[in-house]
Amino acid sequence: MSLDLSKTAEPASALSTTITPGSSSPTSSPTDISPVLTKASSTTTLSTPSIEFVVAHYSENLAWLKDVIAHCKIYSKGGPTNKPDFKFEELDNNGREGQTYLYYICNHYDELKDVIVFTQGKAFDHTGMSALEMMETALGTKVGQVTTFGTQRDLELFDLWDGIPWKDYPCWRKWLGENLEFIGKKAPKTPAQYFKDFFDNHGHDGPPMSVGFQPGAIFAMRRETIHRHPKKTYQKMLADLFEGEMKHNDPETGHYLERLWLAIFCPEEYCCWTETEVSKLERNEQGQLAKGKWHKTPPGVEVDEGHTNLSDEE
């Protein structure tokens, strides 16, 4: 399968500025689909890996990052009234954390640190960990792994490939209107169509039976794992999911992407294609819920205790 990528949008330089607190003059910042997933190389020396926190900020207090601030790249979408106290790059309020992560990958693909931590501006309620604890955990990430943090939120199961029937899930009402309809920008395609467009179903005839995901999209991986897909794949994702008609502060595509990150980077562990692939173990070697054993949010409940509830940080 091949697509004409000649019209794929590059990240726009006009949409971001880099600002250092106390500075009066911001500095402007510049801005093949992968039908077959390449194997991540395991040849990198793990002795002293470099690390970077990619922080998707809106209005959160980032004091929790002070111990690791030298390793942080902060992207803020909160405007001048919500600017953080640390050096940051300002982005349009578009696309939730998924747009921020893709923007970073597209702009730094050829100069990534050994380990990258992707996090929202407030992580503790998802992880129960300090920034230093997250760093220590992330530095142990192996090539081909995706590290998630703490035990506050177990991996959850996604199998709504024809689209999210929002009204069936009142526990997600933070994103719903009075009629329990999604109040953001509806996506023109289903999750199945996007998964096919970007990844050709990782060589399968259709999407997985289910995938595992980390609520809140807080995770870490090594550079080689990101490089399993070519840069053009991420550029196409950025353009199709968050530009044009989908440029919005709360696009449905952002909710789709939150549920697909782990399956994108490590389908061997987080894509379950058939019932025979469901693990006989409860947890994998990283302590995550094992393949196919992920928690499935039940429809019709007001609060899914201990799982995806009404967190303001998601």
Contacts in CASP RR format, 6 or more apart in sequence:
PFRMAT RR
TARGET T0000
AUTHOR 0000-0000-0000
METHOD contacts of the structure
MODEL  1
MSLDLSKTAEPASALSTTITPGSSSPTSSPTDISPVLTKASSTTTLSTPS
IEFVVAHYSENLAWLKDVIAHCKIYSKGGPTNKPDFKFEELDNNGREGQT
YLYYICNHYDELKDVIVFTQGKAFDHTGMSALEMMETALGTKVGQVTTFG
TQRDLELFDLWDGIPWKDYPCWRKWLGENLEFIGKKAPKTPAQYFKDFFD
NHGHDGPPMSVGFQPGAIFAMRRETIHRHPKKTYQKMLADLFEGEMKHND
PETGHYLERLWLAIFCPEEYCCWTETEVSKLERNEQGQLAKGKWHKTPPG
VEVDEGHTNLSDEE
1 33 0 8 1.000
1 35 0 8 1.000
1 200 0 8 1.000
2 32 0 8 1.000
2 33 0 8 1.000
2 35 0 8 1.000
3 33 0 8 1.000
3 197 0 8 1.000
3 236 0 8 1.000
5 32 0 8 1.000
5 33 0 8 1.000
5 232 0 8 1.000
5 235 0 8 1.000
5 236 0 8 1.000
8 232 0 8 1.000
8 235 0 8 1.000
8 236 0 8 1.000
8 239 0 8 1.000
9 235 0 8 1.000
9 238 0 8 1.000
9 239 0 8 1.000
9 243 0 8 1.000
10 31 0 8 1.000
10 106 0 8 1.000
10 235 0 8 1.000
11 31 0 8 1.000
11 103 0 8 1.000
11 106 0 8 1.000
11 107 0 8 1.000
11 235 0 8 1.000
11 238 0 8 1.000
12 31 0 8 1.000
13 28 0 8 1.000
13 29 0 8 1.000
13 30 0 8 1.000
13 31 0 8 1.000
14 31 0 8 1.000
15 31 0 8 1.000
15 91 0 8 1.000
15 92 0 8 1.000
15 94 0 8 1.000
16 28 0 8 1.000
16 29 0 8 1.000
16 31 0 8 1.000
16 75 0 8 1.000
16 89 0 8 1.000
16 90 0 8 1.000
16 91 0 8 1.000
16 92 0 8 1.000
16 103 0 8 1.000
17 26 0 8 1.000
17 27 0 8 1.000
17 28 0 8 1.000
17 29 0 8 1.000
17 89 0 8 1.000
17 90 0 8 1.000
18 26 0 8 1.000
18 27 0 8 1.000
18 28 0 8 1.000
18 29 0 8 1.000
18 87 0 8 1.000
18 88 0 8 1.000
18 89 0 8 1.000
18 90 0 8 1.000
19 26 0 8 1.000
19 83 0 8 1.000
19 87 0 8 1.000
19 88 0 8 1.000
19 89 0 8 1.000
19 90 0 8 1.000
20 87 0 8 1.000
21 83 0 8 1.000
21 84 0 8 1.000
21 85 0 8 1.000
21 86 0 8 1.000
21 87 0 8 1.000
26 90 0 8 1.000
29 89 0 8 1.000
30 107 0 8 1.000
31 103 0 8 1.000
31 106 0 8 1.000
31 107 0 8 1.000
32 230 0 8 1.000
32 232 0 8 1.000
32 233 0 8 1.000
33 197 0 8 1.000
33 198 0 8 1.000
33 199 0 8 1.000
33 200 0 8 1.000
33 232 0 8 1.000
33 233 0 8 1.000
33 236 0 8 1.000
34 198 0 8 1.000
34 199 0 8 1.000
34 200 0 8 1.000
34 228 0 8 1.000
34 229 0 8 1.000
34 230 0 8 1.000
34 233 0 8 1.000
35 199 0 8 1.000
35 200 0 8 1.000
35 203 0 8 1.000
36 200 0 8 1.000
36 203 0 8 1.000
37 199 0 8 1.000
37 202 0 8 1.000
37 228 0 8 1.000
37 229 0 8 1.000
37 267 0 8 1.000
38 227 0 8 1.000
38 228 0 8 1.000
38 229 0 8 1.000
39 228 0 8 1.000
40 143 0 8 1.000
40 144 0 8 1.000
40 222 0 8 1.000
40 224 0 8 1.000
40 225 0 8 1.000
40 227 0 8 1.000
40 228 0 8 1.000
41 143 0 8 1.000
41 224 0 8 1.000
42 142 0 8 1.000
42 143 0 8 1.000
42 144 0 8 1.000
42 224 0 8 1.000
44 114 0 8 1.000
44 143 0 8 1.000
44 222 0 8 1.000
44 223 0 8 1.000
44 224 0 8 1.000
46 140 0 8 1.000
46 142 0 8 1.000
49 113 0 8 1.000
49 114 0 8 1.000
49 115 0 8 1.000
49 139 0 8 1.000
49 222 0 8 1.000
50 113 0 8 1.000
50 114 0 8 1.000
50 115 0 8 1.000
51 71 0 8 1.000
51 113 0 8 1.000
51 114 0 8 1.000
51 115 0 8 1.000
51 116 0 8 1.000
51 117 0 8 1.000
51 135 0 8 1.000
51 138 0 8 1.000
51 139 0 8 1.000
52 71 0 8 1.000
52 72 0 8 1.000
52 73 0 8 1.000
52 112 0 8 1.000
52 113 0 8 1.000
52 115 0 8 1.000
52 116 0 8 1.000
52 117 0 8 1.000
53 65 0 8 1.000
53 68 0 8 1.000
53 71 0 8 1.000
53 72 0 8 1.000
53 73 0 8 1.000
53 117 0 8 1.000
53 119 0 8 1.000
53 131 0 8 1.000
53 134 0 8 1.000
53 135 0 8 1.000
54 73 0 8 1.000
54 75 0 8 1.000
54 100 0 8 1.000
54 101 0 8 1.000
54 104 0 8 1.000
54 116 0 8 1.000
54 117 0 8 1.000
54 118 0 8 1.000
54 119 0 8 1.000
55 62 0 8 1.000
55 65 0 8 1.000
55 72 0 8 1.000
55 73 0 8 1.000
55 74 0 8 1.000
55 75 0 8 1.000
55 119 0 8 1.000
55 120 0 8 1.000
55 121 0 8 1.000
56 75 0 8 1.000
56 77 0 8 1.000
56 96 0 8 1.000
56 97 0 8 1.000
56 98 0 8 1.000
56 100 0 8 1.000
56 101 0 8 1.000
56 118 0 8 1.000
56 119 0 8 1.000
56 120 0 8 1.000
56 121 0 8 1.000
57 74 0 8 1.000
57 75 0 8 1.000
57 76 0 8 1.000
57 77 0 8 1.000
57 78 0 8 1.000
57 84 0 8 1.000
57 88 0 8 1.000
57 121 0 8 1.000
58 76 0 8 1.000
58 77 0 8 1.000
58 78 0 8 1.000
58 82 0 8 1.000
58 93 0 8 1.000
58 121 0 8 1.000
59 78 0 8 1.000
59 82 0 8 1.000
60 120 0 8 1.000
60 121 0 8 1.000
60 122 0 8 1.000
60 313 0 8 1.000
61 122 0 8 1.000
62 74 0 8 1.000
62 84 0 8 1.000
62 85 0 8 1.000
62 86 0 8 1.000
62 121 0 8 1.000
63 85 0 8 1.000
64 122 0 8 1.000
64 123 0 8 1.000
64 124 0 8 1.000
64 130 0 8 1.000
64 131 0 8 1.000
65 72 0 8 1.000
65 74 0 8 1.000
65 86 0 8 1.000
65 131 0 8 1.000
66 131 0 8 1.000
67 130 0 8 1.000
67 131 0 8 1.000
67 132 0 8 1.000
68 131 0 8 1.000
68 132 0 8 1.000
68 134 0 8 1.000
68 135 0 8 1.000
69 86 0 8 1.000
71 135 0 8 1.000
72 86 0 8 1.000
73 89 0 8 1.000
73 104 0 8 1.000
74 84 0 8 1.000
74 86 0 8 1.000
74 87 0 8 1.000
74 88 0 8 1.000
74 89 0 8 1.000
75 88 0 8 1.000
75 89 0 8 1.000
75 90 0 8 1.000
75 91 0 8 1.000
75 100 0 8 1.000
75 103 0 8 1.000
75 104 0 8 1.000
76 82 0 8 1.000
76 83 0 8 1.000
76 84 0 8 1.000
76 88 0 8 1.000
76 89 0 8 1.000
76 90 0 8 1.000
76 91 0 8 1.000
77 90 0 8 1.000
77 91 0 8 1.000
77 92 0 8 1.000
77 93 0 8 1.000
77 94 0 8 1.000
77 100 0 8 1.000
77 249 0 8 1.000
78 93 0 8 1.000
79 90 0 8 1.000
79 93 0 8 1.000
83 90 0 8 1.000
91 99 0 8 1.000
91 100 0 8 1.000
91 103 0 8 1.000
92 247 0 8 1.000
93 249 0 8 1.000
94 242 0 8 1.000
94 247 0 8 1.000
94 248 0 8 1.000
94 249 0 8 1.000
95 241 0 8 1.000
95 242 0 8 1.000
95 246 0 8 1.000
95 247 0 8 1.000
95 248 0 8 1.000
95 249 0 8 1.000
95 250 0 8 1.000
95 251 0 8 1.000
95 253 0 8 1.000
95 254 0 8 1.000
96 249 0 8 1.000
96 250 0 8 1.000
96 251 0 8 1.000
96 254 0 8 1.000
96 255 0 8 1.000
96 258 0 8 1.000
97 118 0 8 1.000
97 120 0 8 1.000
97 216 0 8 1.000
97 217 0 8 1.000
97 258 0 8 1.000
98 217 0 8 1.000
98 241 0 8 1.000
98 242 0 8 1.000
98 254 0 8 1.000
98 257 0 8 1.000
98 258 0 8 1.000
99 238 0 8 1.000
99 241 0 8 1.000
99 242 0 8 1.000
99 254 0 8 1.000
101 118 0 8 1.000
101 217 0 8 1.000
101 261 0 8 1.000
102 234 0 8 1.000
102 237 0 8 1.000
102 238 0 8 1.000
102 241 0 8 1.000
102 242 0 8 1.000
103 238 0 8 1.000
105 112 0 8 1.000
105 226 0 8 1.000
105 234 0 8 1.000
106 231 0 8 1.000
106 234 0 8 1.000
106 235 0 8 1.000
106 238 0 8 1.000
109 226 0 8 1.000
109 227 0 8 1.000
109 231 0 8 1.000
109 234 0 8 1.000
110 231 0 8 1.000
112 223 0 8 1.000
112 226 0 8 1.000
112 227 0 8 1.000
113 223 0 8 1.000
114 222 0 8 1.000
114 223 0 8 1.000
115 138 0 8 1.000
115 139 0 8 1.000
115 140 0 8 1.000
115 141 0 8 1.000
115 220 0 8 1.000
115 221 0 8 1.000
115 222 0 8 1.000
115 223 0 8 1.000
116 220 0 8 1.000
116 221 0 8 1.000
116 222 0 8 1.000
116 223 0 8 1.000
116 226 0 8 1.000
117 134 0 8 1.000
117 135 0 8 1.000
117 138 0 8 1.000
117 219 0 8 1.000
117 220 0 8 1.000
118 217 0 8 1.000
118 218 0 8 1.000
118 219 0 8 1.000
118 220 0 8 1.000
119 134 0 8 1.000
119 218 0 8 1.000
120 126 0 8 1.000
120 216 0 8 1.000
120 217 0 8 1.000
120 218 0 8 1.000
120 313 0 8 1.000
121 313 0 8 1.000
122 313 0 8 1.000
123 129 0 8 1.000
123 131 0 8 1.000
123 134 0 8 1.000
123 149 0 8 1.000
123 218 0 8 1.000
124 130 0 8 1.000
125 152 0 8 1.000
125 311 0 8 1.000
125 313 0 8 1.000
126 149 0 8 1.000
126 152 0 8 1.000
126 153 0 8 1.000
126 215 0 8 1.000
126 216 0 8 1.000
126 218 0 8 1.000
126 311 0 8 1.000
126 313 0 8 1.000
127 134 0 8 1.000
127 149 0 8 1.000
127 150 0 8 1.000
127 152 0 8 1.000
127 153 0 8 1.000
127 218 0 8 1.000
128 149 0 8 1.000
128 150 0 8 1.000
128 151 0 8 1.000
128 152 0 8 1.000
129 137 0 8 1.000
129 149 0 8 1.000
129 150 0 8 1.000
134 149 0 8 1.000
134 220 0 8 1.000
137 147 0 8 1.000
137 149 0 8 1.000
137 150 0 8 1.000
137 220 0 8 1.000
138 147 0 8 1.000
138 149 0 8 1.000
138 220 0 8 1.000
140 147 0 8 1.000
141 147 0 8 1.000
141 220 0 8 1.000
141 221 0 8 1.000
141 222 0 8 1.000
142 222 0 8 1.000
143 222 0 8 1.000
143 224 0 8 1.000
143 225 0 8 1.000
144 221 0 8 1.000
144 222 0 8 1.000
144 224 0 8 1.000
144 225 0 8 1.000
144 228 0 8 1.000
144 265 0 8 1.000
144 266 0 8 1.000
145 221 0 8 1.000
145 222 0 8 1.000
145 225 0 8 1.000
145 266 0 8 1.000
145 269 0 8 1.000
145 286 0 8 1.000
146 219 0 8 1.000
146 220 0 8 1.000
146 221 0 8 1.000
146 225 0 8 1.000
146 261 0 8 1.000
146 262 0 8 1.000
146 265 0 8 1.000
146 266 0 8 1.000
146 269 0 8 1.000
146 270 0 8 1.000
147 219 0 8 1.000
147 220 0 8 1.000
147 221 0 8 1.000
147 286 0 8 1.000
148 155 0 8 1.000
148 214 0 8 1.000
148 218 0 8 1.000
148 219 0 8 1.000
148 286 0 8 1.000
148 288 0 8 1.000
149 218 0 8 1.000
149 219 0 8 1.000
149 220 0 8 1.000
153 214 0 8 1.000
153 215 0 8 1.000
153 216 0 8 1.000
153 306 0 8 1.000
153 307 0 8 1.000
154 288 0 8 1.000
154 289 0 8 1.000
154 294 0 8 1.000
154 295 0 8 1.000
154 307 0 8 1.000
155 212 0 8 1.000
155 213 0 8 1.000
155 214 0 8 1.000
155 262 0 8 1.000
155 270 0 8 1.000
155 288 0 8 1.000
155 289 0 8 1.000
155 294 0 8 1.000
155 295 0 8 1.000
156 212 0 8 1.000
156 213 0 8 1.000
156 214 0 8 1.000
156 215 0 8 1.000
156 294 0 8 1.000
156 295 0 8 1.000
156 296 0 8 1.000
156 297 0 8 1.000
156 307 0 8 1.000
156 308 0 8 1.000
157 210 0 8 1.000
157 211 0 8 1.000
157 212 0 8 1.000
157 213 0 8 1.000
157 292 0 8 1.000
157 294 0 8 1.000
157 295 0 8 1.000
157 296 0 8 1.000
157 297 0 8 1.000
158 191 0 8 1.000
158 210 0 8 1.000
158 211 0 8 1.000
158 212 0 8 1.000
158 213 0 8 1.000
158 259 0 8 1.000
158 260 0 8 1.000
159 209 0 8 1.000
159 210 0 8 1.000
159 211 0 8 1.000
159 296 0 8 1.000
160 191 0 8 1.000
161 190 0 8 1.000
161 191 0 8 1.000
161 192 0 8 1.000
161 195 0 8 1.000
161 207 0 8 1.000
162 190 0 8 1.000
162 191 0 8 1.000
162 192 0 8 1.000
163 187 0 8 1.000
163 190 0 8 1.000
163 191 0 8 1.000
164 182 0 8 1.000
164 191 0 8 1.000
164 252 0 8 1.000
164 255 0 8 1.000
164 256 0 8 1.000
165 299 0 8 1.000
166 172 0 8 1.000
166 175 0 8 1.000
166 176 0 8 1.000
166 180 0 8 1.000
166 181 0 8 1.000
166 182 0 8 1.000
167 176 0 8 1.000
167 179 0 8 1.000
167 180 0 8 1.000
167 181 0 8 1.000
168 299 0 8 1.000
168 300 0 8 1.000
169 297 0 8 1.000
169 299 0 8 1.000
169 300 0 8 1.000
170 176 0 8 1.000
170 180 0 8 1.000
170 300 0 8 1.000
170 301 0 8 1.000
170 302 0 8 1.000
171 297 0 8 1.000
171 300 0 8 1.000
171 301 0 8 1.000
171 302 0 8 1.000
171 303 0 8 1.000
171 304 0 8 1.000
171 308 0 8 1.000
171 309 0 8 1.000
171 310 0 8 1.000
172 308 0 8 1.000
173 180 0 8 1.000
173 310 0 8 1.000
174 310 0 8 1.000
174 311 0 8 1.000
174 312 0 8 1.000
174 314 0 8 1.000
175 182 0 8 1.000
175 183 0 8 1.000
175 184 0 8 1.000
175 250 0 8 1.000
175 255 0 8 1.000
176 182 0 8 1.000
176 183 0 8 1.000
177 183 0 8 1.000
182 252 0 8 1.000
183 250 0 8 1.000
184 248 0 8 1.000
184 250 0 8 1.000
184 251 0 8 1.000
184 252 0 8 1.000
185 245 0 8 1.000
185 246 0 8 1.000
185 248 0 8 1.000
185 250 0 8 1.000
185 251 0 8 1.000
185 252 0 8 1.000
186 252 0 8 1.000
187 194 0 8 1.000
187 246 0 8 1.000
187 251 0 8 1.000
187 252 0 8 1.000
187 253 0 8 1.000
187 256 0 8 1.000
188 245 0 8 1.000
188 246 0 8 1.000
189 197 0 8 1.000
191 207 0 8 1.000
191 256 0 8 1.000
191 259 0 8 1.000
191 260 0 8 1.000
192 206 0 8 1.000
192 207 0 8 1.000
194 240 0 8 1.000
194 241 0 8 1.000
194 253 0 8 1.000
194 256 0 8 1.000
194 260 0 8 1.000
195 201 0 8 1.000
195 207 0 8 1.000
195 260 0 8 1.000
195 263 0 8 1.000
196 206 0 8 1.000
196 207 0 8 1.000
197 236 0 8 1.000
197 240 0 8 1.000
198 233 0 8 1.000
198 236 0 8 1.000
198 237 0 8 1.000
198 240 0 8 1.000
198 264 0 8 1.000
199 229 0 8 1.000
199 233 0 8 1.000
199 264 0 8 1.000
201 207 0 8 1.000
201 208 0 8 1.000
202 267 0 8 1.000
202 271 0 8 1.000
204 273 0 8 1.000
208 263 0 8 1.000
208 267 0 8 1.000
208 271 0 8 1.000
208 272 0 8 1.000
208 273 0 8 1.000
209 272 0 8 1.000
209 273 0 8 1.000
209 274 0 8 1.000
209 275 0 8 1.000
210 272 0 8 1.000
210 292 0 8 1.000
210 294 0 8 1.000
211 259 0 8 1.000
211 260 0 8 1.000
211 262 0 8 1.000
211 263 0 8 1.000
211 270 0 8 1.000
211 271 0 8 1.000
211 272 0 8 1.000
212 259 0 8 1.000
212 262 0 8 1.000
212 263 0 8 1.000
212 270 0 8 1.000
212 272 0 8 1.000
212 292 0 8 1.000
212 294 0 8 1.000
213 258 0 8 1.000
213 259 0 8 1.000
213 260 0 8 1.000
213 261 0 8 1.000
213 262 0 8 1.000
213 263 0 8 1.000
213 270 0 8 1.000
213 294 0 8 1.000
214 261 0 8 1.000
214 262 0 8 1.000
215 258 0 8 1.000
215 307 0 8 1.000
215 308 0 8 1.000
215 311 0 8 1.000
215 314 0 8 1.000
216 258 0 8 1.000
216 311 0 8 1.000
216 313 0 8 1.000
216 314 0 8 1.000
217 257 0 8 1.000
217 258 0 8 1.000
217 261 0 8 1.000
219 261 0 8 1.000
219 262 0 8 1.000
221 265 0 8 1.000
225 265 0 8 1.000
225 266 0 8 1.000
226 265 0 8 1.000
228 265 0 8 1.000
229 264 0 8 1.000
237 257 0 8 1.000
240 246 0 8 1.000
240 253 0 8 1.000
241 251 0 8 1.000
241 253 0 8 1.000
241 254 0 8 1.000
241 256 0 8 1.000
241 257 0 8 1.000
242 251 0 8 1.000
242 253 0 8 1.000
242 254 0 8 1.000
246 253 0 8 1.000
258 314 0 8 1.000
262 269 0 8 1.000
262 270 0 8 1.000
263 270 0 8 1.000
263 271 0 8 1.000
269 284 0 8 1.000
269 291 0 8 1.000
270 291 0 8 1.000
272 278 0 8 1.000
272 291 0 8 1.000
272 292 0 8 1.000
277 291 0 8 1.000
277 292 0 8 1.000
278 291 0 8 1.000
278 292 0 8 1.000
278 293 0 8 1.000
279 290 0 8 1.000
279 291 0 8 1.000
279 292 0 8 1.000
279 293 0 8 1.000
281 290 0 8 1.000
281 293 0 8 1.000
282 289 0 8 1.000
282 290 0 8 1.000
282 293 0 8 1.000
283 289 0 8 1.000
283 290 0 8 1.000
283 293 0 8 1.000
284 290 0 8 1.000
284 291 0 8 1.000
289 295 0 8 1.000
295 307 0 8 1.000
297 304 0 8 1.000
297 307 0 8 1.000
297 308 0 8 1.000
298 304 0 8 1.000
303 309 0 8 1.000
303 310 0 8 1.000
308 314 0 8 1.000
END
